[in-house]
C-alpha cells in the first residue's frame, strides 16, 4: 500500500508510524484512558489490511481516531487529535526541505521531468524551482481549500502551475505588440520609442517578449504582421539614402536594385535577431521565452507583401536551423511557429502557395510550423482568425466599447483539468452514475478555477508594468487595479480535460472511432462546453473548455489510477491516458480519418485544441504532407505533423538511434552517445506525450519507453 503525504509525494505504508503516534498519545493521558499494546497493533493491522493500494495520510489518521473512539477511549482519541494538530503545526513551519535539497543535489526526478525546456542543473533554473517549491507548498497547505488540495492529490483534478500560485501573475496571453511598437513602451524605467526600421523593430520585439515572459508563467504569442510597416520604413530609408548619394548619376532601375539588396540584408538580419535572441535570452523562470510567432497573411492588409517577405524569411531560417556547439544545424525549441492557411496559400494555385510549400519543407525537417485553417476557424469564432496563446490555448470572442473584436492584449487567468477516466472507472459502465459524478466533480473544478480568479482580484498594475502599464495587456495608471480585465469576458479561465478515449472505453466498451463511442464522447464534450457556458452566464467570467496539451499530466493521472484500481486493459495498463479528445495512438486509423473524427471534437473545445498525425520519414513524403495540408484547410482548425524518425543533433543523422539493453543510446552515423544531444521518438506502440519525446528525461522513463 502507498500513502500520499500532504505535500503530494507518495511513500510506502509504514505501520510503525501508527504505532508510535498512538504510543505518544498514550503517554499524554491517565493510566485508565490508555490502550494496551495488543490493541495498538490491532489498529495498525486494521489500517494495513484496507483493500486500497493508495491512502491519503489524513484518511489513515481518521481510521485511527475512529477505532480509538470505537474502543471507548475518548480521552485517548482527544490526545491523538492534539498530537495530530501539533504535528501539523510543525509541518506548517517547513515542508520543503527535502524537495529543495534533492533539487540542489540534482536527484529530484519529478522536477527534472516536469519541463523539458528547463535544465535543473543550471543555477538560474534552480532558483526558479526553489521558489516554485515554496509556492507549491504554501498553496497546498494554506492557500487552497483542503477539498481542492485533496482532489488534486487524489487525481480527481489537476491544479496547474501551483508553483506560481502565490504570485499575482496569470497564465498566457496575446501580446498587444502592435500597440507597443506603434506607440512606444517602457522597460526598466527607460522609454522605448516607436522604431524607425525593421531591424530595430525586431530587436525591440524580442526584448518585449523576454520582459513579458519574466512576469507570467505561461506562453505568449505575437503576430508578425505588425512588423510589415517597419520593413516598409526600412525600404524608404534605404531608398532615400541611396538616391541622395547617387543623385541623377544612376538610373531608377539601379537605385531600386540597390534598395532591394539593402532591404534583403535588413530582412535577414531582423529575422535572425528574432530567432537568436529568443533562443539565447533567459527569463527569470529559468528558460528561453515560451513564445509563438503567428504567421498570418491577410490580403486586405496594407503591408501584405512585406509580411509575405517576413514570413518567408522566418521559415527559411527555421528550415536552416541554428548551429549547436559542434557547429551542426539543429532545431531550436523556440519560437514556436503557427502558420495560417487561407484561400491564397492553401496549395490550390493561390498567390502565396510558394510560402506554404516552404512551410511544408520546414515541418518535414524541423517539426514546425503547426497549421491553422482560416476557413474552419472563422466558423468557430464569429468570422475571426487570431493566434493561440503560446501554442494551443485560444481566447473566446470579445468586443470592445466600439463593438470591435479584440484579441491582442488579452490573457488566460489559469487552468484546472478534470480526470475523466477516473470517473469512468468508478462508475463501472453505469452511464447514469457517470453523469451524476461528472457534475459533482465539475463543481469542484469550478471552485478551483474561482480560486485562481479570486487570487488575481485587487492586484495592482505595479506588479508587472510591462503588462499593465506599458501596453502588453493594458495602459493602466500606477496603483490602478486590474479587476476590470478579469471580468466581462476580457480574459478567460480554462477547464482542461484528459482521457476522452479511456472514458469512452470504460463507459461504452469502445473508442470514439465507433458510432456508439463517438456519440457518447461528443455528448460528454458538449456537456463540458455547456457547463463552461453556464458558469460564464452565472459569473460574467469567460470560462472555456481547453484541450490541455499537458503531456506529463497524461502520465500522472494514469499512474494514480493504476495504483488505485489496478491494471485495466486499454485504460490504466498503458501507463498513460490519451490527451484531451485525441484518438489513441494504437487505434488503426489513417491520418485523414483521424483528422475528420477529431475535427468534430475541436468544434466543441473553444478554449484550445490541436490534432496531430505521424508521417514517417517526413522529408521523403512531401507530396503526402501537402495533401494533408490541403485536407487540414478544408476540415480541421488546428493541426500538426510528427515524425517517427530519430534525430542526432551532432551530425544531423535522421534515422533510428540505437538503444541497447543497458539503455545506452548511440548514433549509428557519428557514434554520439550524449543523450542530451539526440531526439528519440516513441518505439512500437508506446505513447510519449504528443508522440514526440525530448530526451531530457530520467532513466526510469527511458526504461518505460524501451519496454514499450
C-alpha positions in Angstrom: 0.0 0.0 0.0 1.1 3.5 -0.8 0.5 6.6 1.3 0.0 10.1 -0.2 1.7 12.6 2.1 0.4 16.2 2.5 3.0 17.5 0.1 1.6 15.2 -2.6 4.5 12.8 -2.6 3.9 9.0 -2.4 5.7 6.7 0.1 5.4 3.1 1.2 2.9 2.4 4.0 4.8 2.1 7.4 2.6 0.6 10.2 5.2 1.7 12.8 4.2 5.3 12.3 0.7 4.5 13.5 2.1 2.6 16.5 4.4 5.4 17.5 1.7 8.0 17.2 -0.7 6.1 19.4 2.0 5.4 21.9 2.8 9.1 22.2 -0.9 9.9 22.7 -1.0 7.1 25.4 1.8 8.8 27.3 -0.2 12.0 27.4 -3.3 10.6 29.2 -4.1 9.0 32.6 -3.5 5.2 33.0 -7.2 4.3 32.9 -7.5 6.1 29.5 -4.7 4.2 27.8 -4.9 1.4 25.4 -2.7 -1.7 25.5 0.0 -2.7 23.0 -2.0 -5.6 21.6 -4.9 -3.2 20.8 -2.4 -0.7 19.2 -1.1 -3.4 17.0 -4.6 -4.4 16.0 -5.4 -0.9 14.9 -2.2 -0.7 12.9 -3.1 -4.1 11.4 -6.7 -2.9 10.6 -5.3 0.0 8.6 -2.7 -2.1 6.8 -5.4 -4.6 5.6 -7.6 -1.9 3.9 -8.2 -3.1 0.3 -6.9 0.1 -1.2 -3.5 0.5 -3.0 -3.3 4.2 -2.1 -4.4 6.1 1.0 -4.1 9.8 2.0 -2.3 10.2 5.3 -5.4 12.1 6.6 -7.6 9.0 5.8 -5.2 6.8 7.9 -5.4 9.2 10.8 -9.2 9.3 10.6 -9.3 5.5 10.8 -7.2 5.5 13.9 -9.4 8.1 15.6 -12.5 6.1 14.7 -11.0 2.9 16.2 -10.0 4.6 19.4 -13.5 6.1 19.9 -15.0 2.7 18.9 -13.0 1.3 21.8 -14.4 3.9 24.2 -11.0 5.6 24.6 -12.4 9.2 24.1 -9.7 10.9 26.1 -7.0 9.0 24.2 -8.7 9.9 20.9 -8.6 13.5 22.0 -4.9 13.2 22.9 -4.3 11.6 19.5 -6.1 14.5 17.8 -3.9 17.0 19.7 -0.9 15.1 18.6 -2.0 15.3 15.0 -2.6 19.0 15.4 0.9 19.6 16.9 2.5 17.6 14.1 0.5 19.7 11.6 1.9 22.9 13.2 5.4 21.5 12.8 4.7 20.7 9.2 3.4 24.2 8.6 6.7 25.6 9.7 8.6 24.0 6.8 7.8 21.1 4.5 10.0 21.9 1.5 13.5 21.0 2.8 13.6 17.5 1.2 12.4 18.6 -2.2 14.7 21.6 -2.4 17.8 19.7 -1.2 17.1 17.0 -3.8 16.8 19.7 -6.4 20.2 21.1 -5.4 21.7 17.6 -5.4 20.2 17.0 -8.9 18.2 14.0 -7.9 14.7 15.4 -7.9 13.2 13.2 -10.7 9.8 14.9 -10.6 11.1 18.3 -11.4 13.6 17.0 -13.9 10.8 15.5 -15.9 8.3 18.3 -15.4 9.5 20.7 -18.2 11.9 19.5 -20.9 12.7 23.2 -21.7 14.3 23.7 -18.3 17.7 22.3 -17.2 17.5 21.7 -13.5 21.3 21.7 -13.2 21.6 25.4 -14.2 21.7 27.8 -11.2 19.1 30.3 -12.6 16.7 27.4 -13.3 17.3 26.0 -9.8 16.5 29.4 -8.3 13.1 29.4 -10.1 12.4 25.9 -8.9 13.3 26.6 -5.3 10.8 29.5 -5.3 8.3 27.2 -7.0 8.6 24.5 -4.4 7.9 27.1 -1.7 4.9 28.4 -3.6 3.6 24.8 -4.2 3.9 24.0 -0.5 2.1 27.2 0.6 -0.6 26.7 -2.0 -1.3 23.1 -0.9 -1.3 23.8 2.9 -2.7 27.3 3.2 -4.0 29.0 0.1 -6.2 26.3 -1.4 -9.3 24.9 0.4 -8.5 21.4 1.8 -11.1 19.9 -0.5 -9.3 21.1 -3.6 -5.8 20.1 -2.4 -7.2 16.7 -1.6 -8.8 16.4 -5.0 -5.5 17.3 -6.7 -3.6 14.7 -4.7 -6.2 12.0 -5.4 -6.1 12.7 -9.2 -9.7 14.0 -9.3 -8.4 17.2 -10.9 -5.1 18.9 -11.6 -4.5 22.4 -10.3 -2.0 23.6 -12.8 1.1 25.8 -12.1 0.7 25.7 -8.3 4.4 26.6 -8.2 3.4 30.2 -9.3 0.1 30.5 -7.5 1.3 32.7 -4.6 2.4 35.4 -7.1 -0.1 37.8 -8.6 0.6 36.7 -12.2 -1.5 34.9 -14.8 -1.1 32.1 -17.3 -0.7 33.0 -21.0 -1.5 35.9 -23.4 -1.6 37.5 -26.8 0.8 40.5 -26.6 -0.6 43.7 -28.0 2.7 44.0 -29.9 1.2 46.4 -32.5 0.3 49.0 -29.8 3.7 48.6 -28.1 5.7 49.1 -31.4 3.5 51.9 -32.8 3.0 53.9 -29.6 6.2 53.0 -27.7 6.7 51.3 -24.3 8.8 51.4 -21.2 11.3 48.8 -20.0 13.3 49.0 -16.8 12.3 52.7 -16.5 13.6 53.5 -20.0 11.4 54.9 -22.8 11.4 52.8 -25.9 10.0 54.9 -28.8 8.4 53.6 -31.9 11.1 52.0 -34.1 12.2 53.7 -37.4 13.4 50.5 -39.1 12.7 46.7 -39.3 15.9 45.7 -37.6 15.2 47.9 -34.6 11.6 46.7 -34.5 12.7 43.1 -34.4 15.1 43.9 -31.6 12.5 45.8 -29.5 10.0 42.9 -30.1 12.3 40.3 -28.6 13.1 42.5 -25.6 9.4 42.9 -25.0 8.9 39.1 -25.3 11.6 38.4 -22.7 10.2 41.0 -20.3 6.7 39.7 -20.7 7.8 36.1 -20.2 9.5 37.0 -16.9 6.3 38.3 -15.5 3.9 35.5 -16.3 4.2 31.7 -16.2 2.5 30.6 -19.4 3.2 31.1 -23.1 2.7 34.2 -25.2 2.1 34.8 -28.9 3.0 37.7 -31.2 1.5 38.4 -34.7 4.4 39.1 -37.0 2.1 41.1 -39.4 2.8 44.1 -37.2 6.4 44.1 -38.5 5.4 44.7 -42.1 5.1 48.5 -41.8 8.7 48.6 -40.3 10.1 46.7 -43.2 8.5 49.3 -45.5 10.0 52.1 -43.3 13.4 50.5 -43.9 12.7 50.3 -47.7 12.1 54.1 -47.8 15.0 54.9 -45.6 17.4 52.9 -47.8 15.9 54.4 -51.0 16.3 58.0 -49.7 19.9 57.4 -48.7 20.8 55.7 -52.0 19.1 58.4 -54.0 20.8 61.2 -52.0 24.2 59.5 -52.6 23.8 58.7 -56.3 21.7 61.7 -57.3 21.0 61.8 -61.1 24.0 59.7 -62.0 22.3 56.3 -61.9 19.1 55.0 -63.3 15.9 54.4 -61.4 16.4 50.6 -62.0 19.8 50.6 -60.3 18.5 52.7 -57.4 15.7 50.1 -56.9 18.1 47.2 -57.2 20.4 48.7 -54.6 17.5 49.4 -52.3 16.2 45.9 -52.6 19.6 44.5 -51.9 19.9 46.5 -48.7 16.3 45.6 -47.8 17.1 41.9 -48.1 20.1 42.2 -45.8 17.9 44.1 -43.3 15.2 41.3 -43.6 17.7 38.5 -43.0 19.3 40.4 -40.0 15.9 41.2 -38.5 14.6 37.6 -38.7 17.9 36.3 -37.4 17.7 38.7 -34.5 14.3 37.3 -33.6 15.5 33.7 -33.8 18.8 34.1 -32.0 17.6 36.5 -29.3 14.7 34.3 -28.3 17.0 31.3 -28.1 19.8 33.0 -26.2 17.7 35.2 -23.8 17.0 33.7 -20.3 13.9 34.7 -18.5 13.5 34.9 -14.7 11.8 31.5 -14.7 15.0 29.8 -15.9 14.3 29.1 -19.6 14.0 30.8 -23.0 10.8 32.7 -23.5 7.9 30.4 -24.4 6.8 32.3 -27.4 4.9 31.5 -30.6 5.1 33.6 -33.8 1.8 33.8 -35.6 2.3 33.7 -39.4 -0.9 35.0 -40.9 -1.1 36.7 -44.3 -4.2 38.9 -44.7 -4.9 40.0 -48.2 -6.6 43.2 -47.1 -3.5 44.2 -45.1 -1.8 47.3 -46.4 1.6 45.6 -45.7 0.7 42.1 -47.0 3.7 42.0 -49.4 6.2 43.0 -46.7 4.6 40.4 -44.4 4.9 37.7 -47.1 8.6 38.5 -47.3 9.0 38.4 -43.5 7.1 35.0 -43.1 9.2 33.5 -45.9 12.4 34.5 -44.3 11.4 33.3 -40.9 10.5 29.9 -42.4 13.7 29.8 -44.4 15.8 30.4 -41.3 13.9 27.8 -39.3 14.4 25.3 -42.1 18.2 26.0 -41.9 18.2 25.7 -38.1 20.7 27.0 -35.5 24.2 25.8 -35.0 25.0 23.9 -31.8 28.3 23.8 -30.0 29.6 21.2 -32.6 28.7 23.5 -35.5 25.8 21.3 -36.6 22.5 23.0 -37.6 19.8 21.8 -35.1 16.1 22.6 -34.5 15.6 25.4 -31.9 12.8 24.8 -29.3 11.6 28.4 -29.7 10.0 30.3 -31.1 7.1 28.0 -31.9 5.6 28.8 -35.3 1.9 28.7 -36.3 1.1 29.2 -40.0 -2.3 30.2 -41.2 -3.8 28.5 -44.3 -6.2 30.7 -46.3 -7.6 30.8 -49.9 -4.4 32.5 -51.2 -2.0 29.9 -49.8 -3.8 26.5 -49.4 -1.8 24.9 -52.2 -4.6 25.2 -54.8 -2.9 27.8 -57.1 -3.0 30.7 -54.7 -0.7 33.7 -54.9 1.3 32.7 -51.8 1.4 28.9 -52.3 5.2 29.2 -52.6 5.3 30.1 -48.9 3.2 27.1 -47.9 5.4 24.8 -49.9 8.4 26.2 -47.9 6.3 25.7 -44.7 5.8 22.0 -45.5 9.5 21.5 -46.1 10.2 23.2 -42.8 7.6 20.9 -41.0 9.3 17.9 -42.6 12.7 18.8 -41.2 12.1 20.9 -38.1 8.6 19.7 -36.9 7.2 23.3 -37.2 5.1 25.2 -38.2 1.8 24.0 -36.9 -1.2 24.8 -39.2 -4.4 26.7 -38.7 -7.2 26.7 -41.2 -8.6 30.2 -41.5 -11.7 28.8 -43.2 -12.6 26.5 -40.3 -11.6 28.9 -37.6 -13.9 31.6 -38.9 -16.8 29.2 -38.5 -15.9 28.7 -34.8 -15.0 32.3 -33.8 -17.6 34.6 -35.5 -15.5 35.1 -38.6 -12.3 35.8 -36.8 -8.8 34.4 -37.2 -6.3 35.0 -34.4 -3.3 33.4 -32.7 -3.4 30.8 -29.9 -1.8 31.9 -26.7 1.7 30.4 -26.5 0.8 27.4 -28.5 -2.6 25.8 -28.1 -4.9 27.8 -25.8 -7.5 30.0 -27.5 -9.4 33.1 -26.3 -13.2 33.4 -26.6 -14.6 36.3 -28.8 -14.9 39.7 -27.1 -15.9 43.1 -28.4 -14.7 46.5 -27.0 -16.8 49.5 -26.4 -16.9 50.3 -30.1 -18.2 46.9 -31.0 -14.9 45.8 -32.5 -13.5 42.3 -31.9 -10.3 42.4 -29.8 -7.9 39.5 -29.2 -4.4 41.0 -28.8 -3.8 42.3 -25.3 -6.0 39.6 -23.7 -5.0 36.7 -21.5 -5.9 33.5 -19.6 -6.2 33.6 -15.8 -5.3 29.9 -15.3 -6.2 26.2 -15.9 -7.7 23.3 -13.9 -8.0 19.9 -15.6 -10.5 17.2 -14.8 -9.6 13.4 -14.9 -12.4 11.9 -17.0 -11.1 8.2 -17.0 -11.2 8.1 -13.2 -15.0 8.9 -13.3 -15.5 6.1 -15.9 -13.6 3.6 -13.7 -15.6 4.4 -10.6 -19.0 4.2 -12.5 -18.2 0.8 -13.8 -20.2 1.2 -17.0 -23.2 2.8 -15.4 -23.9 5.9 -17.6 -26.4 7.5 -15.2 -23.9 7.2 -12.4 -21.3 8.8 -14.7 -23.3 11.9 -15.5 -24.1 12.4 -11.8 -20.4 12.1 -10.7 -19.2 14.2 -13.6 -21.4 17.1 -12.4 -20.2 16.7 -8.8 -16.6 16.8 -9.9 -17.1 19.7 -12.3 -18.3 21.7 -9.3 -15.0 21.1 -7.6 -13.2 22.2 -10.7 -15.3 25.4 -10.7 -14.3 26.1 -7.1 -10.7 25.6 -8.0 -10.9 27.9 -11.0 -12.6 30.5 -8.9 -9.6 30.3 -6.5 -7.4 31.4 -9.5 -9.8 34.2 -10.3 -10.1 35.5 -6.8 -6.3 35.4 -6.3 -6.0 38.0 -9.1 -8.7 40.3 -7.8 -7.3 43.5 -6.3 -3.9 43.1 -7.9 -2.4 46.4 -8.9 -0.8 47.3 -12.2 2.6 47.9 -10.5 3.2 44.1 -10.2 4.1 44.0 -13.9 4.4 47.4 -15.6 5.2 45.8 -19.0 1.8 44.0 -18.9 -0.5 46.5 -17.2 1.1 50.0 -17.6 3.1 49.9 -20.8 0.9 48.1 -23.3 1.4 44.3 -23.4 -2.1 44.0 -21.9 -3.2 47.5 -20.9 -2.1 51.0 -20.2 -3.3 51.4 -16.6 -2.1 54.1 -14.2 0.2 53.2 -11.4 -1.7 51.8 -8.4 -4.7 51.0 -10.5 -6.2 47.5 -10.1 -6.5 45.0 -12.9 -10.0 43.9 -11.9 -11.9 45.2 -14.9 -9.8 42.8 -17.1 -10.7 39.8 -15.0 -14.5 40.1 -15.7 -16.8 40.6 -18.6 -15.2 38.1 -20.8 -12.0 40.1 -21.5 -9.8 37.2 -20.1 -10.6 33.5 -19.8 -10.5 30.7 -17.2 -9.8 27.3 -18.7 -11.3 23.9 -17.9 -8.9 21.3 -19.2 -9.8 17.6 -19.7 -7.8 14.4 -20.1 -8.9 11.0 -21.5 -12.0 11.1 -23.6 -10.7 7.9 -25.3 -10.3 6.0 -22.0 -13.6 7.3 -20.6 -15.4 6.1 -23.6 -13.8 2.7 -23.3 -14.9 2.4 -19.7 -18.5 3.5 -20.1 -19.3 2.2 -23.6 -16.6 -0.5 -24.1 -15.5 1.0 -27.4 -13.5 4.0 -28.6 -14.8 7.3 -30.1 -13.9 6.0 -33.6 -17.1 3.8 -33.5 -20.6 5.3 -34.0 -21.7 4.5 -30.4 -18.5 5.7 -28.9 -18.4 8.9 -30.9 -21.9 9.7 -29.9 -21.2 9.3 -26.2 -17.9 11.2 -26.4 -19.4 14.1 -28.3 -22.2 14.3 -25.6 -19.5 14.4 -22.9 -17.7 17.2 -24.8 -20.9 19.1 -25.3 -21.8 18.8 -21.6 -18.3 20.1 -20.6 -18.6 23.0 -23.0 -22.1 23.9 -21.9 -21.1 23.7 -18.3 -18.4 26.4 -19.0 -21.1 28.5 -20.7 -23.3 28.0 -17.6 -20.5 29.2 -15.3 -20.0 32.2 -17.7 -23.6 33.2 -17.5 -23.6 32.9 -13.7 -20.4 34.9 -13.1 -19.7 37.1 -16.2 -16.3 35.4 -16.4 -15.3 33.7 -19.7 -14.9 30.1 -18.8 -13.8 28.0 -21.7 -13.2 24.3 -22.5 -9.5 23.6 -23.2 -7.9 20.5 -24.8 -5.0 20.6 -22.4 -1.6 19.9 -24.1 -0.3 18.5 -20.7 1.8 15.5 -21.7 3.1 14.8 -18.2 -0.4 15.0 -16.8 -1.5 12.1 -19.1 1.0 10.0 -17.1 0.3 11.5 -13.7 -3.5 10.7 -13.8 -2.9 7.2 -15.3 -0.3 6.4 -12.6 -2.6 7.5 -9.8 -5.5 5.5 -11.2 -3.4 2.4 -11.8 -2.3 2.4 -8.2 -5.9 2.9 -7.0 -7.7 0.5 -9.3 -5.1 -1.8 -10.7 -4.3 -2.7 -14.4 -7.4 -2.1 -16.6 -7.0 -3.2 -20.2 -6.6 -0.3 -22.7 -7.1 2.1 -19.9 -4.6 2.1 -17.0 -2.4 -0.7 -18.3 -0.8 1.6 -20.9 0.8 3.8 -18.3 -0.7 6.9 -19.9 -4.1 8.5 -20.7 -4.8 10.0 -24.1 -4.6 13.7 -24.3 -7.9 15.6 -24.3 -10.2 14.3 -27.2 -7.4 12.6 -29.2 -7.8 9.2 -30.7 -5.4 6.8 -29.1 -2.2 6.2 -31.0 -2.8 2.5 -31.0 -6.0 2.8 -32.9 -5.7 1.5 -36.5 -6.7 4.7 -38.3 -5.3 6.7 -41.2 -4.3 10.4 -41.0 -7.3 11.7 -42.9 -9.8 9.7 -40.9 -8.2 10.8 -37.6 -8.4 14.5 -38.6 -12.0 14.0 -39.7 -13.1 12.5 -36.4 -11.1 14.9 -34.2 -12.4 17.9 -36.1 -15.9 17.3 -34.6 -14.3 17.4 -31.1 -12.3 20.5 -31.9 -15.5 22.4 -32.6 -16.6 21.7 -29.0 -13.3 22.8 -27.4 -13.3 26.6 -28.0 -10.7 27.2 -25.3 -7.9 25.3 -27.1 -7.1 22.2 -29.1 -4.7 20.7 -31.6 -4.6 17.4 -33.5 -1.6 15.7 -34.9 -0.7 12.8 -37.2 2.5 10.9 -37.7 4.2 10.9 -41.1 7.1 8.5 -41.2 10.3 10.0 -42.8 8.5 13.3 -43.5 11.3 14.6 -45.7 10.6 11.7 -48.0 6.9 12.3 -48.1 6.4 16.0 -49.1 3.7 15.2 -51.5 1.7 13.3 -48.9 2.2 16.2 -46.4 1.0 18.7 -49.0 -2.1 16.6 -49.4 -2.7 16.6 -45.7 -2.2 20.4 -45.6 -5.0 20.8 -48.2 -7.1 18.4 -46.1 -6.4 20.5 -42.9 -7.6 23.7 -44.7 -10.9 22.1 -45.6 -11.6 20.0 -42.5 -9.9 20.9 -39.2 -9.0 24.1 -37.4 -5.6 23.3 -35.9 -3.2 20.5 -36.7 0.5 19.5 -36.7 2.8 16.8 -38.0 5.0 14.5 -36.1 7.6 12.0 -37.4 8.8 8.6 -36.3 12.3 9.4 -37.2 15.1 9.9 -34.6 17.5 12.7 -34.9 21.1 13.3 -33.8 21.9 16.9 -33.1 25.7 16.3 -33.5 25.8 15.0 -37.1 22.3 15.7 -38.2 21.5 11.9 -38.7 17.8 11.4 -39.4 17.1 7.7 -38.9 16.8 5.4 -35.9 19.1 5.8 -32.9 20.4 2.6 -31.5 19.1 1.8 -27.9 20.8 -1.2 -26.4 19.6 -3.4 -23.4 21.5 -1.2 -21.0 19.5 1.8 -22.2 22.6 3.3 -23.8 22.0 5.3 -26.9 24.3 5.7 -29.9 24.0 7.4 -33.2 24.9 4.9 -35.9 26.3 7.7 -38.1 28.8 9.6 -35.8 28.8 7.4 -32.7 27.4 10.2 -30.4 26.3 8.8 -27.1 25.3 12.0 -25.4 21.5 11.6 -24.9 21.0 15.3 -24.3 22.0 15.8 -27.9 19.6 13.4 -29.5 15.8 13.4 -30.1 14.3 9.9 -30.0 10.7 9.3 -30.9 8.5 6.6 -29.5 9.1 2.9 -30.1 6.4 0.5 -31.4 3.2 1.3 -29.6 4.4 3.4 -26.7 3.0 6.9 -26.2 5.3 9.7 -25.3 3.5 12.9 -24.7 2.4 14.3 -28.1 4.1 11.4 -29.9 7.4 13.2 -29.6 9.9 12.8 -26.9 12.6 15.2 -25.9 15.3 13.1 -24.2 15.9 15.2 -21.2 14.2 12.6 -19.1 15.3 10.2 -16.4 16.5 6.6 -16.8 13.2 5.3 -15.3 11.2 6.9 -18.1 13.7 5.6 -20.7 13.2 2.1 -19.4 9.5 2.5 -19.8 10.0 3.6 -23.4 12.3 0.7 -24.2 9.8 -1.7 -22.6 7.0 -0.4 -24.8 
